[in-house]
Amino acid sequence: MVMKTEYSPADISEIVGLAWADDISFDRIKRDKGICERDVIIIMRRNLKPRSFELWRQRVSGRKMKHERKSMLSDMSQD
C-alpha cells in the first residue's frame, strides 16, 4: 500500500495520538487507518520535533505491545 500523500491536520493528530498510545499496536493502526508501521514512522518524523521523535522511537522500539505478534508470542511463553 502506498502512503497517502496528504492528511488533514485532524488525521495527523489522530495518527500521532494512536502511535503514542501504549496500548495500541501498529497492527491496529493499520487495520483502523490503513497505514503500515513504516508510514506511521514517516508521519511521526514529519510532524514531531526532532527530540520528540527520538523519544517516541526509543519508547516503541522493541516494545511488545506495539507489535501484536510479539505480544501474543510473549503471552504464550508465559503459560
PyMOL commands that set and color helices and strands:
alter all, ss='L'
color gray80, all
select helices_A, chain A and resi 9-20+26-33+37-47+50-60+64-66+68-78
alter helices_A, ss='H'
color red, helices_A
deselect
rebuild
show_as cartoon
